[in-house]
Amino acid sequence: MDKQLNLKNIALIGRTFDEYYRMFDLGNVPLKNETILDVASGVSSFCAEANAKGYDVTASDKIYKSGASDIGQKCARDLDTVIKQLPDIADLYVWDYFKDIRSLKAQRERAYKLFVQDFKKHGQERYVPVEYPITDFVDGQFTISLVSHFLFLYEDRLDYDFHKRTILELLRITSKEIRIFPIVNLKRQRSSLVESLMNDEYFEVSSISIKNVGYEFMKNGNEMLVIKIRR
């Protein structure tokens, strides 16, 4: 049996602005001109850090129905679960961006603590409770939607119909572009759902491509799916 990270549920793990910048190749995006949605954002600090820089970012996740204390406690538990497994599967990861497990843990803790602080201060002003694939956002409310470590990664528990309905909803509420990272599953293989999506007639009106990015932690996880929206 292939080694992999063993998660009973979708893990609540935080990632930083710098990670998002690399994962989604945001260097070619004029961020000050965009209205960005962070999809299933969990406890990532991207929203907090981006808004502090003057960007317009909204985070969305069903976890935001809970209080800051409960979210912080769950995140700490999930991070502990992941960190305990890493020594036995460290060879499945690229230790470049993170020097070692200790530095990884420190950055993950920094991310979720920044999130908790911002969540307490700004609440539903920036953090909208959303249970995908259904949202209350209006048509074209955002110019760009970013999906981090949600779609494709958990293909064993989120089926193609869920992926399809979620992306169709993102197409409704996004005016320019959707970026999804990574496009591998927990076994570090490109998700079979990627090809299904790219060949689905429902998405023929959009331009879908795969792009390499300058970030790789999970081996083979250095590609994002880019959906350019044509109205």
KEKE-3310 file (N, C-alpha, C; in steps of 0.2 Angstrom, whole numbers, plus 5000, padded with zeros to 4 digits):
npx = (5004:5003:5012:5004:4998:4987:4971:4956:4946:4944:4957:4960:4971:4982:4988:5000:5001:5012:5014:5002:5005:5015:5009:4998:5004:5004:5011:5009:4998:4988:4986:4980:4970:4960:4946:4945:4941:4944:4942:4935:4943:4948:4959:4969:4980:4980:4969:4969:4982:4983:4973:4978:4989:4982:4974:4959:4951:4941:4937:4930:4921:4914:4917:4917:4906:4907:4915:4929:4938:4934:4937:4951:4955:4952:4960:4973:4972:4971:4983:4992:4989:4994:5007:5013:5013:5022:5036:5037:5033:5041:5048:5040:5038:5044:5058:5061:5055:5051:5062:5063:5053:5050:5051:5041:5030:5030:5027:5015:5008:5010:5002:4988:4987:4988:4976:4966:4967:4963:4951:4943:4943:4937:4927:4912:4913:4924:4925:4916:4903:4901:4895:4900:4894:4886:4882:4879:4883:4883:4881:4896:4903:4916:4932:4943:4944:4951:4956:4962:4970:4958:4948:4950:4962:4955:4949:4944:4934:4926:4916:4915:4903:4901:4913:4910:4898:4903:4913:4905:4897:4907:4910:4899:4899:4911:4921:4932:4943:4947:4958:4965:4973:4982:4983:4984:4980:4979:4988:4998:4996:4991:4974:4961:4950:4953:4955:4942:4935:4940:4936:4923:4907:4900:4909:4914:4913:4923:4940:4952:4966:4982:4995:5012:5019:5029:5031:5032:5028:5021:5026:5026:5016:5015:5007:4994:4977:4970:4956:4949:4937:4925:4913)
npy = (4994:5011:5024:5037:5053:5051:5055:5057:5066:5081:5091:5105:5116:5129:5141:5153:5170:5171:5158:5156:5166:5160:5147:5150:5158:5172:5183:5188:5194:5209:5213:5223:5228:5218:5209:5197:5180:5168:5152:5139:5142:5140:5140:5148:5162:5170:5179:5188:5194:5198:5208:5217:5222:5230:5224:5217:5205:5191:5178:5162:5149:5134:5132:5144:5146:5143:5148:5158:5152:5139:5135:5138:5128:5116:5117:5117:5103:5096:5100:5095:5081:5079:5083:5073:5062:5065:5062:5048:5049:5058:5058:5059:5072:5088:5096:5110:5124:5123:5120:5109:5098:5105:5118:5119:5116:5128:5138:5134:5136:5150:5154:5150:5157:5170:5171:5168:5179:5189:5185:5186:5200:5205:5196:5191:5201:5199:5186:5173:5162:5148:5134:5124:5116:5128:5145:5162:5172:5185:5186:5186:5193:5192:5195:5185:5169:5158:5142:5132:5117:5109:5105:5091:5086:5079:5068:5056:5057:5068:5068:5068:5075:5084:5091:5097:5104:5113:5120:5125:5134:5143:5148:5156:5166:5172:5183:5183:5173:5157:5149:5134:5124:5111:5100:5087:5071:5064:5054:5059:5059:5065:5070:5060:5067:5079:5077:5073:5084:5094:5088:5090:5094:5105:5114:5120:5133:5140:5143:5131:5126:5119:5124:5125:5129:5139:5132:5119:5107:5095:5080:5081:5090:5103:5110:5120:5122:5132:5141:5151:5163:5166:5177)
npz = (5000:4996:5004:5013:5019:5033:5035:5043:5042:5032:5034:5045:5041:5041:5030:5023:5017:5009:5005:4997:4987:4980:4977:4969:4959:4960:4956:4944:4944:4946:4961:4968:4960:4960:4966:4977:4981:4994:4994:5004:5014:5027:5041:5036:5034:5023:5020:5031:5030:5017:5017:5026:5018:5010:5000:4993:4999:5003:5014:5014:5022:5029:5042:5048:5055:5068:5084:5087:5097:5097:5084:5083:5092:5086:5075:5080:5085:5073:5066:5075:5073:5060:5060:5069:5061:5051:5052:5048:5035:5028:5017:5007:5004:4998:5005:5004:5003:5016:5029:5038:5048:5060:5057:5048:5056:5064:5055:5051:5063:5065:5054:5058:5070:5066:5058:5068:5076:5067:5063:5075:5076:5064:5060:5052:5043:5035:5034:5028:5032:5023:5015:5004:4989:4988:4989:4995:4988:4975:4957:4949:4959:4963:4956:4955:4960:4972:4976:4988:4992:4993:4983:4972:4980:4990:4984:4987:4995:4991:4978:4960:4956:4967:4965:4952:4954:4963:4956:4946:4953:4957:4945:4943:4952:4950:4940:4932:4933:4940:4951:4955:4967:4976:4961:4963:4972:4989:4988:4980:4966:4951:4951:4945:4942:4937:4923:4919:4922:4913:4901:4902:4895:4901:4904:4893:4889:4895:4897:4901:4909:4913:4924:4929:4944:4956:4968:4978:4990:4994:4985:4968:4968:4961:4952:4946:4942:4930:4927:4915:4913:4901:4896)
capx = (5000:5007:5012:5001:4995:4981:4967:4949:4942:4947:4961:4960:4978:4983:4994:5002:5001:5018:5013:4997:5008:5019:5005:4994:5008:5001:5016:5007:4991:4988:4981:4976:4964:4956:4942:4947:4938:4947:4937:4936:4950:4950:4963:4974:4981:4980:4964:4972:4988:4981:4969:4983:4992:4977:4970:4952:4950:4936:4938:4924:4922:4909:4920:4916:4900:4910:4918:4936:4941:4933:4941:4958:4957:4952:4966:4978:4972:4973:4990:4996:4989:4998:5015:5015:5013:5027:5043:5037:5032:5044:5051:5034:5038:5050:5060:5064:5052:5052:5069:5062:5046:5050:5050:5034:5025:5031:5024:5007:5005:5009:4996:4982:4986:4986:4969:4962:4967:4959:4944:4940:4943:4933:4922:4909:4915:4929:4925:4909:4901:4899:4895:4900:4894:4880:4884:4874:4886:4879:4884:4901:4905:4923:4936:4947:4943:4957:4954:4968:4970:4951:4946:4955:4966:4951:4944:4941:4928:4922:4915:4915:4897:4903:4918:4907:4894:4907:4916:4899:4895:4912:4909:4893:4901:4918:4920:4938:4947:4947:4964:4965:4980:4986:4978:4985:4976:4983:4993:5003:4995:4986:4968:4957:4944:4955:4953:4935:4933:4943:4932:4915:4904:4897:4914:4917:4913:4928:4947:4954:4973:4986:5001:5017:5020:5035:5030:5031:5029:5019:5029:5021:5011:5018:5003:4987:4972:4967:4950:4948:4930:4923:4906)
capy = (5000:5017:5028:5044:5056:5048:5060:5054:5071:5087:5094:5112:5118:5136:5143:5160:5174:5170:5152:5158:5170:5155:5142:5152:5162:5178:5188:5190:5197:5215:5211:5229:5229:5213:5207:5190:5175:5162:5146:5134:5145:5137:5145:5151:5169:5174:5185:5193:5197:5202:5215:5222:5225:5234:5220:5216:5198:5188:5171:5158:5142:5132:5132:5151:5146:5142:5153:5158:5148:5132:5134:5137:5121:5111:5118:5114:5096:5094:5101:5090:5075:5079:5083:5067:5057:5067:5059:5042:5050:5064:5057:5061:5079:5092:5100:5116:5129:5122:5117:5103:5098:5110:5125:5118:5117:5135:5142:5133:5139:5157:5156:5150:5162:5176:5170:5168:5186:5193:5183:5189:5207:5207:5192:5190:5206:5196:5178:5172:5155:5145:5127:5123:5120:5133:5151:5167:5178:5187:5184:5190:5197:5192:5194:5179:5164:5154:5136:5129:5111:5107:5101:5086:5083:5074:5065:5050:5059:5073:5065:5072:5079:5089:5096:5100:5109:5119:5125:5129:5140:5148:5152:5161:5172:5175:5186:5183:5168:5153:5145:5128:5121:5107:5096:5080:5068:5063:5049:5063:5057:5069:5068:5058:5071:5084:5076:5073:5091:5097:5086:5090:5099:5110:5119:5122:5140:5142:5140:5127:5124:5117:5128:5124:5135:5139:5130:5111:5104:5088:5079:5081:5095:5109:5112:5122:5122:5139:5142:5158:5164:5170:5178)
capz = (5000:4995:5010:5012:5025:5034:5038:5044:5039:5029:5039:5045:5041:5039:5025:5024:5011:5005:5001:4992:4982:4976:4975:4964:4955:4960:4954:4938:4946:4949:4967:4971:4956:4960:4972:4978:4986:4996:4994:5009:5016:5034:5045:5032:5036:5017:5020:5035:5028:5011:5018:5029:5013:5006:4995:4994:5000:5007:5015:5015:5024:5034:5049:5051:5059:5074:5087:5086:5101:5094:5077:5085:5096:5081:5070:5084:5085:5066:5065:5079:5070:5054:5062:5072:5055:5046:5052:5045:5028:5026:5010:5002:5003:4996:5010:5001:5006:5023:5030:5042:5051:5065:5053:5045:5062:5066:5050:5051:5069:5064:5050:5061:5075:5063:5056:5074:5078:5062:5064:5081:5075:5058:5060:5045:5038:5030:5035:5027:5033:5017:5014:4996:4983:4988:4992:4994:4984:4969:4951:4947:4965:4964:4950:4955:4966:4974:4980:4991:4996:4995:4977:4970:4985:4994:4979:4990:4999:4988:4972:4954:4956:4971:4961:4947:4957:4967:4951:4942:4958:4957:4938:4943:4957:4948:4933:4927:4934:4945:4951:4960:4969:4970:4957:4965:4978:4994:4985:4976:4959:4948:4952:4939:4941:4933:4916:4919:4922:4907:4896:4903:4891:4905:4905:4886:4888:4899:4895:4906:4908:4919:4924:4934:4949:4959:4975:4979:4996:4992:4979:4962:4969:4959:4947:4947:4937:4929:4923:4913:4912:4895:4896)
cpx = (5004:5006:5008:4999:4988:4976:4960:4945:4947:4951:4961:4967:4978:4989:4994:5001:5006:5017:5007:5000:5012:5014:5001:4997:5005:5005:5014:5000:4991:4983:4977:4970:4959:4952:4942:4943:4943:4942:4939:4943:4952:4953:4969:4974:4981:4975:4967:4977:4987:4978:4974:4988:4988:4974:4963:4951:4945:4937:4931:4925:4916:4911:4919:4910:4901:4913:4926:4940:4940:4937:4948:4960:4957:4958:4972:4978:4974:4980:4994:4995:4993:5005:5017:5016:5019:5033:5043:5036:5036:5047:5046:5034:5044:5052:5064:5061:5052:5058:5068:5055:5045:5048:5043:5029:5025:5027:5016:5004:5005:5003:4990:4981:4985:4979:4965:4961:4963:4952:4940:4939:4937:4927:4919:4910:4920:4928:4918:4908:4898:4900:4895:4897:4889:4883:4878:4877:4883:4884:4890:4904:4912:4926:4940:4945:4949:4955:4961:4967:4963:4949:4952:4959:4962:4946:4941:4935:4923:4922:4915:4909:4898:4908:4914:4902:4897:4910:4910:4897:4900:4912:4904:4896:4908:4918:4926:4941:4947:4954:4963:4971:4979:4980:4980:4981:4981:4989:4998:5002:4990:4979:4964:4952:4946:4953:4946:4932:4934:4939:4925:4912:4901:4903:4917:4917:4919:4935:4950:4961:4977:4993:5006:5018:5027:5035:5028:5032:5027:5022:5024:5016:5013:5014:4997:4983:4969:4961:4948:4941:4929:4915:4903)
cpy = (5006:5021:5035:5047:5053:5053:5057:5060:5076:5091:5102:5115:5125:5137:5150:5164:5172:5163:5153:5161:5165:5150:5144:5157:5169:5184:5191:5193:5204:5215:5217:5231:5223:5212:5199:5186:5170:5157:5141:5136:5143:5142:5148:5159:5173:5180:5190:5197:5201:5209:5220:5225:5230:5231:5219:5208:5196:5181:5168:5151:5140:5133:5139:5152:5146:5148:5153:5153:5141:5130:5134:5131:5116:5111:5115:5106:5093:5095:5096:5083:5074:5079:5077:5061:5059:5063:5052:5043:5056:5064:5058:5068:5082:5097:5106:5122:5129:5118:5110:5103:5103:5117:5125:5120:5125:5139:5141:5136:5147:5158:5155:5155:5169:5176:5171:5176:5190:5191:5186:5197:5209:5202:5191:5196:5204:5189:5176:5164:5153:5138:5125:5116:5126:5139:5156:5173:5179:5186:5189:5195:5197:5192:5188:5175:5159:5148:5132:5123:5109:5103:5097:5083:5078:5071:5059:5051:5064:5071:5070:5077:5085:5094:5100:5106:5115:5123:5128:5135:5145:5152:5157:5167:5175:5177:5185:5176:5164:5149:5140:5125:5117:5103:5088:5078:5067:5057:5052:5061:5063:5066:5066:5063:5077:5083:5076:5080:5095:5094:5086:5096:5105:5116:5121:5129:5143:5139:5137:5125:5122:5121:5126:5130:5134:5137:5122:5109:5096:5086:5078:5086:5102:5112:5115:5122:5129:5139:5149:5158:5168:5171:5179)
cpz = (5000:5002:5008:5019:5026:5038:5038:5041:5035:5034:5039:5047:5038:5035:5025:5017:5006:5001:4996:4986:4977:4973:4969:4959:4954:4958:4948:4938:4949:4955:4969:4966:4956:4967:4972:4983:4987:4998:4999:5012:5023:5038:5042:5034:5029:5018:5025:5033:5021:5012:5022:5024:5008:5000:4997:4994:5005:5008:5016:5017:5029:5041:5052:5055:5066:5077:5086:5090:5099:5088:5079:5088:5091:5076:5074:5084:5078:5064:5069:5076:5064:5056:5065:5066:5051:5046:5048:5037:5025:5019:5005:5000:5001:5001:5007:5004:5014:5024:5034:5045:5056:5062:5050:5050:5064:5062:5050:5058:5068:5059:5054:5067:5072:5061:5062:5076:5074:5062:5070:5080:5070:5057:5053:5041:5032:5029:5034:5028:5026:5017:5007:4995:4983:4992:4991:4991:4978:4963:4950:4953:4965:4957:4949:4961:4966:4978:4982:4995:4998:4989:4975:4975:4989:4989:4982:4994:4996:4981:4966:4954:4961:4968:4956:4949:4960:4961:4947:4947:4957:4950:4939:4947:4955:4941:4929:4927:4940:4945:4957:4961:4975:4966:4958:4971:4983:4993:4981:4968:4957:4948:4945:4937:4937:4925:4915:4918:4915:4901:4896:4899:4894:4905:4898:4885:4891:4896:4901:4905:4914:4919:4930:4938:4953:4967:4974:4986:4996:4986:4973:4962:4967:4953:4949:4941:4936:4924:4921:4910:4906:4895:4889)
residu = (MET:ASP:LYS:GLN:LEU:ASN:LEU:LYS:ASN:ILE:ALA:LEU:ILE:GLY:ARG:THR:PHE:ASP:GLU:TYR:TYR:ARG:MET:PHE:ASP:LEU:GLY:ASN:VAL:PRO:LEU:LYS:ASN:GLU:THR:ILE:LEU:ASP:VAL:ALA:SER:GLY:VAL:SER:SER:PHE:CYS:ALA:GLU:ALA:ASN:ALA:LYS:GLY:TYR:ASP:VAL:THR:ALA:SER:ASP:LYS:ILE:TYR:LYS:SER:GLY:ALA:SER:ASP:ILE:GLY:GLN:LYS:CYS:ALA:ARG:ASP:LEU:ASP:THR:VAL:ILE:LYS:GLN:LEU:PRO:ASP:ILE:ALA:ASP:LEU:TYR:VAL:TRP:ASP:TYR:PHE:LYS:ASP:ILE:ARG:SER:LEU:LYS:ALA:GLN:ARG:GLU:ARG:ALA:TYR:LYS:LEU:PHE:VAL:GLN:ASP:PHE:LYS:LYS:HIS:GLY:GLN:GLU:ARG:TYR:VAL:PRO:VAL:GLU:TYR:PRO:ILE:THR:ASP:PHE:VAL:ASP:GLY:GLN:PHE:THR:ILE:SER:LEU:VAL:SER:HIS:PHE:LEU:PHE:LEU:TYR:GLU:ASP:ARG:LEU:ASP:TYR:ASP:PHE:HIS:LYS:ARG:THR:ILE:LEU:GLU:LEU:LEU:ARG:ILE:THR:SER:LYS:GLU:ILE:ARG:ILE:PHE:PRO:ILE:VAL:ASN:LEU:LYS:ARG:GLN:ARG:SER:SER:LEU:VAL:GLU:SER:LEU:MET:ASN:ASP:GLU:TYR:PHE:GLU:VAL:SER:SER:ILE:SER:ILE:LYS:ASN:VAL:GLY:TYR:GLU:PHE:MET:LYS:ASN:GLY:ASN:GLU:MET:LEU:VAL:ILE:LYS:ILE:ARG:ARG)
# end
